[in-house]
Structure formats: structure tokens, C-alpha cells
Amino acid sequence: MSELFEIIMIVSFGASWPINVYKSYRARTTKGKSLGFLCLIVFGYIAGIISKLINETYMASFSAKWYVLFFYVLNLIMVSLDLCLYVRNYRLDKTNNK
């Protein structure tokens, strides 16, 4: 049952990240964004992935539960993309404020 709630959590987060990435891309500014928050989320997803990889019980049933790790990695990619957009937008902010 706990795995079901973990899947619901990770899919819910996963559904929101593409929207956030799109908004960051369109906004072309870092206003309203937090670099610390994004870095903390990246760190959290990396920790979650490592947790799955070192969990012997999970790895023993990996062929039946691969999708959980897939969503962790997908979310990490989305947040990392948002982090890259933050860097781009930061540079645009600096250029526009000269």
C-alpha cells in the first residue's frame, strides 16, 4: 500500500514539473524562482534514486517495479531542465539590466 502512495506522490510531482519548465521557458526571467529550492529538489530526487538502488527488496523485484525508479529519473530530468532554464534566465536578467 505504501508503494501506491509513493507512486501517487511521484506522479503528482511529475505532472507539475513540465508546466513549471514551460513557464520558466516562457518567462525568460528568474523572478519568482528560487535557485536554492531547485537545488534542494534535485538533491532530493538524487537521494530518492540512490535509496531505490541500494534497497535490496526493491532491487529484487525491480522487473515488476521499474516504473517507480523511472518516474524518479523523469522528475529529476524535468527539475534539472528547469535548473538549466534558471541559469539561462539569470543570464538574460543580467543582460537586460545592463
ROSE-4610 file (N, C-alpha, C; in Angstrom, 1 decimal, always signed):
// ROSE-4610
residu = [M/M/M/S/S/S/E/E/E/L/L/L/F/F/F/E/E/E/I/I/I/I/I/I/M/M/M/I/I/I/V/V/V/S/S/S/F/F/F/G/G/G/A/A/A/S/S/S/W/W/W/P/P/P/I/I/I/N/N/N/V/V/V/Y/Y/Y/K/K/K/S/S/S/Y/Y/Y/R/R/R/A/A/A/R/R/R/T/T/T/T/T/T/K/K/K/G/G/G/K/K/K/S/S/S/L/L/L/G/G/G/F/F/F/L/L/L/C/C/C/L/L/L/I/I/I/V/V/V/F/F/F/G/G/G/Y/Y/Y/I/I/I/A/A/A/G/G/G/I/I/I/I/I/I/S/S/S/K/K/K/L/L/L/I/I/I/N/N/N/E/E/E/T/T/T/Y/Y/Y/M/M/M/A/A/A/S/S/S/F/F/F/S/S/S/A/A/A/K/K/K/W/W/W/Y/Y/Y/V/V/V/L/L/L/F/F/F/F/F/F/Y/Y/Y/V/V/V/L/L/L/N/N/N/L/L/L/I/I/I/M/M/M/V/V/V/S/S/S/L/L/L/D/D/D/L/L/L/C/C/C/L/L/L/Y/Y/Y/V/V/V/R/R/R/N/N/N/Y/Y/Y/R/R/R/L/L/L/D/D/D/K/K/K/T/T/T/N/N/N/N/N/N/K/K/K]
num = [1/1/1/2/2/2/3/3/3/4/4/4/5/5/5/6/6/6/7/7/7/8/8/8/9/9/9/10/10/10/11/11/11/12/12/12/13/13/13/14/14/14/15/15/15/16/16/16/17/17/17/18/18/18/19/19/19/20/20/20/21/21/21/22/22/22/23/23/23/24/24/24/25/25/25/26/26/26/27/27/27/28/28/28/29/29/29/30/30/30/31/31/31/32/32/32/33/33/33/34/34/34/35/35/35/36/36/36/37/37/37/38/38/38/39/39/39/40/40/40/41/41/41/42/42/42/43/43/43/44/44/44/45/45/45/46/46/46/47/47/47/48/48/48/49/49/49/50/50/50/51/51/51/52/52/52/53/53/53/54/54/54/55/55/55/56/56/56/57/57/57/58/58/58/59/59/59/60/60/60/61/61/61/62/62/62/63/63/63/64/64/64/65/65/65/66/66/66/67/67/67/68/68/68/69/69/69/70/70/70/71/71/71/72/72/72/73/73/73/74/74/74/75/75/75/76/76/76/77/77/77/78/78/78/79/79/79/80/80/80/81/81/81/82/82/82/83/83/83/84/84/84/85/85/85/86/86/86/87/87/87/88/88/88/89/89/89/90/90/90/91/91/91/92/92/92/93/93/93/94/94/94/95/95/95/96/96/96/97/97/97/98/98/98]
x = [+0.8/+0.0/+0.9/+2.0/+2.9/+3.4/+3.7/+4.2/+3.2/+1.9/+0.8/+0.9/+1.0/+1.1/+2.3/+3.4/+4.7/+4.5/+3.8/+3.6/+2.7/+1.7/+0.8/+1.6/+2.4/+3.2/+4.1/+4.9/+5.9/+5.2/+4.0/+3.3/+2.7/+2.2/+1.7/+2.8/+4.0/+5.1/+5.5/+5.5/+5.9/+4.9/+3.7/+2.7/+2.9/+3.4/+3.6/+4.9/+5.9/+7.2/+7.2/+6.6/+6.6/+5.9/+4.9/+4.2/+5.2/+5.9/+6.9/+8.0/+8.5/+9.5/+9.0/+7.8/+7.2/+7.1/+6.7/+6.5/+7.9/+8.9/+10.3/+10.8/+10.5/+11.0/+10.3/+9.0/+8.3/+8.6/+8.8/+9.0/+10.3/+11.4/+12.7/+13.2/+12.9/+13.3/+13.4/+14.2/+14.3/+13.4/+12.7/+11.8/+10.7/+10.6/+9.7/+10.2/+11.5/+12.1/+13.2/+13.5/+14.5/+15.5/+16.8/+17.8/+18.0/+18.0/+18.1/+17.0/+15.8/+14.7/+14.9/+15.3/+15.6/+16.7/+17.8/+18.9/+18.5/+17.7/+17.2/+16.3/+15.5/+14.6/+15.5/+16.5/+17.4/+18.1/+18.6/+19.2/+18.3/+17.0/+16.0/+15.8/+15.6/+15.4/+16.6/+17.8/+19.0/+19.1/+18.7/+18.7/+17.6/+16.5/+15.4/+15.8/+16.6/+17.1/+18.1/+19.0/+20.0/+19.3/+18.3/+17.6/+17.0/+16.4/+15.9/+17.0/+18.1/+19.2/+19.8/+19.9/+20.5/+19.6/+18.3/+17.3/+17.2/+17.7/+17.7/+16.3/+15.4/+14.0/+13.5/+13.7/+13.2/+13.9/+15.3/+16.0/+15.7/+15.3/+15.0/+13.7/+12.8/+11.6/+11.6/+12.8/+12.9/+12.2/+12.2/+11.5/+10.0/+9.4/+8.0/+7.7/+8.7/+8.5/+9.5/+9.9/+10.9/+10.3/+9.0/+8.3/+8.5/+8.6/+8.8/+10.2/+11.2/+12.5/+12.5/+11.7/+11.6/+11.0/+10.0/+9.4/+10.3/+11.1/+12.1/+13.1/+13.6/+14.5/+13.9/+12.7/+12.0/+11.8/+11.4/+11.2/+12.6/+13.6/+15.0/+15.4/+15.1/+15.3/+14.6/+13.3/+12.5/+13.0/+13.3/+13.8/+15.2/+16.0/+17.3/+17.2/+16.2/+15.9/+15.4/+14.6/+14.2/+15.4/+16.3/+17.5/+18.4/+18.5/+19.2/+18.5/+17.2/+16.4/+16.6/+16.8/+17.1/+18.4/+19.4/+20.7/+20.6/+19.9/+19.6/+18.9/+17.9/+17.1/+17.9/+18.7/+19.6/+20.5/+21.1/+21.9/+21.1/+19.9/+19.0/+18.7/+18.4/+18.2/+19.4/+20.6/+21.8/+22.0/+21.7/+21.8/+20.8/+19.6/+18.5/+18.7/+19.4/+19.5/+20.8/+21.5/+22.7/+22.4]
y = [-1.2/+0.0/+1.3/+1.2/+2.4/+2.7/+1.7/+1.9/+2.6/+2.3/+3.0/+4.5/+4.9/+6.3/+7.0/+6.2/+6.7/+7.0/+6.1/+6.3/+7.6/+7.7/+8.9/+10.1/+10.1/+11.3/+11.7/+10.7/+10.9/+11.3/+10.8/+11.1/+12.5/+12.9/+14.2/+15.3/+15.0/+15.9/+16.0/+14.8/+14.7/+15.4/+15.5/+16.2/+17.7/+18.2/+19.6/+20.2/+19.4/+19.9/+20.3/+19.6/+20.1/+21.5/+21.7/+23.0/+24.1/+23.7/+24.7/+25.0/+24.0/+24.1/+25.0/+24.8/+25.6/+27.1/+27.3/+28.7/+29.4/+28.6/+29.2/+29.5/+28.7/+28.9/+30.2/+30.3/+31.5/+32.8/+32.7/+33.9/+34.6/+33.9/+34.4/+35.3/+35.0/+35.7/+34.8/+35.1/+34.3/+34.8/+35.9/+36.5/+35.4/+35.2/+34.3/+32.9/+32.7/+31.4/+31.4/+30.2/+30.1/+29.1/+29.5/+28.6/+27.5/+28.0/+27.1/+26.0/+26.4/+25.4/+24.4/+24.8/+23.9/+22.9/+23.4/+22.6/+21.6/+22.0/+21.1/+20.0/+20.3/+19.3/+18.3/+18.8/+18.0/+17.0/+17.5/+16.7/+15.7/+16.0/+15.1/+14.0/+14.3/+13.2/+12.3/+12.9/+12.0/+11.1/+11.6/+10.8/+9.7/+10.0/+9.0/+7.9/+8.3/+7.3/+6.4/+7.0/+6.2/+5.3/+5.8/+5.0/+3.7/+3.9/+2.8/+1.8/+2.3/+1.5/+0.7/+1.2/+0.4/-0.4/-0.3/-1.1/-2.5/-3.4/-4.8/-5.4/-5.0/-5.5/-5.0/-3.7/-3.0/-3.6/-3.8/-4.3/-5.7/-6.5/-7.9/-8.0/-7.0/-7.0/-5.9/-5.5/-4.4/-4.6/-5.8/-6.1/-5.9/-6.0/-5.7/-4.3/-3.6/-2.2/-1.2/-1.4/-0.5/+0.9/+1.0/+2.3/+3.3/+2.8/+3.8/+4.5/+3.8/+4.5/+5.3/+4.9/+5.6/+7.0/+7.1/+8.4/+9.3/+8.7/+9.4/+10.1/+9.3/+9.8/+10.8/+10.6/+11.5/+12.9/+12.8/+14.1/+14.8/+14.0/+14.6/+15.3/+14.7/+15.3/+16.6/+16.6/+17.8/+19.0/+18.6/+19.6/+20.1/+19.3/+19.7/+20.6/+20.3/+21.2/+22.6/+22.6/+23.8/+24.6/+23.9/+24.5/+25.1/+24.4/+24.9/+26.2/+26.2/+27.4/+28.5/+28.2/+29.2/+29.9/+29.1/+29.7/+30.6/+30.1/+30.9/+32.2/+32.1/+33.3/+34.2/+33.7/+34.6/+35.4/+34.7/+35.5/+36.5/+36.1/+37.1/+38.3/+38.0/+39.1/+40.0/+39.5/+40.3/+41.1/+40.5/+41.2/+42.4/+42.1/+43.1/+44.2/+44.0/+45.0/+45.9/+45.7/+46.5/+47.8]
z = [+0.0/+0.0/+0.0/+0.7/+0.8/-0.6/-1.4/-2.8/-3.6/-3.4/-4.2/-3.9/-2.6/-2.2/-2.7/-2.8/-3.3/-4.8/-5.5/-6.9/-7.1/-6.3/-6.4/-6.2/-5.2/-4.9/-6.1/-6.6/-7.6/-8.9/-9.2/-10.5/-10.3/-9.1/-8.9/-9.1/-8.5/-8.7/-10.2/-10.8/-12.2/-13.1/-12.8/-13.6/-13.5/-12.4/-12.3/-12.9/-13.0/-13.4/-14.9/-15.8/-17.2/-17.3/-16.5/-16.5/-16.0/-15.0/-14.4/-15.4/-16.1/-17.1/-18.2/-18.6/-19.7/-19.3/-18.0/-17.5/-17.4/-17.0/-16.9/-18.3/-19.3/-20.6/-21.2/-21.0/-21.5/-20.7/-19.4/-18.6/-18.9/-19.2/-19.6/-18.4/-17.2/-16.0/-14.8/-13.9/-12.7/-11.6/-11.8/-10.8/-10.4/-9.1/-8.6/-8.5/-8.9/-8.8/-7.7/-7.2/-6.1/-6.5/-6.7/-7.0/-5.9/-4.7/-3.6/-3.6/-3.9/-3.9/-5.0/-6.2/-7.3/-7.0/-6.4/-6.0/-4.9/-4.0/-3.0/-3.5/-4.5/-5.2/-6.0/-6.7/-7.4/-6.4/-5.3/-4.3/-3.8/-3.6/-3.0/-4.0/-5.3/-6.3/-6.4/-6.4/-6.4/-5.2/-4.0/-2.8/-3.0/-3.6/-3.8/-4.7/-5.8/-6.7/-6.1/-5.3/-4.6/-3.6/-2.9/-2.0/-2.7/-3.8/-4.6/-5.0/-5.5/-6.0/-4.9/-3.7/-2.6/-1.8/-2.1/-1.4/-2.0/-1.2/-1.7/-2.1/-1.3/-1.5/-2.8/-3.0/-4.3/-5.5/-5.4/-6.5/-6.8/-5.8/-6.0/-6.8/-6.7/-7.5/-8.6/-9.0/-10.0/-11.3/-11.8/-13.0/-13.0/-11.8/-11.6/-11.1/-10.7/-10.1/-10.7/-11.9/-12.6/-12.8/-12.9/-13.2/-12.1/-10.8/-9.7/-10.0/-10.2/-10.5/-11.8/-12.8/-14.0/-13.7/-12.9/-12.6/-11.7/-10.9/-10.1/-11.1/-12.0/-13.0/-13.9/-14.4/-15.2/-14.5/-13.2/-12.5/-12.3/-12.0/-11.9/-13.2/-14.3/-15.6/-15.8/-15.4/-15.5/-14.6/-13.4/-12.5/-12.9/-13.5/-14.0/-15.2/-16.0/-17.1/-16.6/-15.6/-15.0/-14.4/-13.8/-13.3/-14.4/-15.6/-16.7/-17.2/-17.2/-17.6/-16.6/-15.4/-14.4/-14.7/-15.1/-15.5/-16.7/-17.7/-18.9/-18.5/-17.8/-17.4/-16.5/-15.7/-14.9/-15.8/-16.8/-17.7/-18.5/-18.9/-19.6/-18.7/-17.4/-16.5/-16.4/-16.3/-16.2/-17.5/-18.6/-19.9/-20.0/-19.6/-19.7/-18.7/-17.6/-16.6/-16.8/-17.8/-18.1/-18.6]
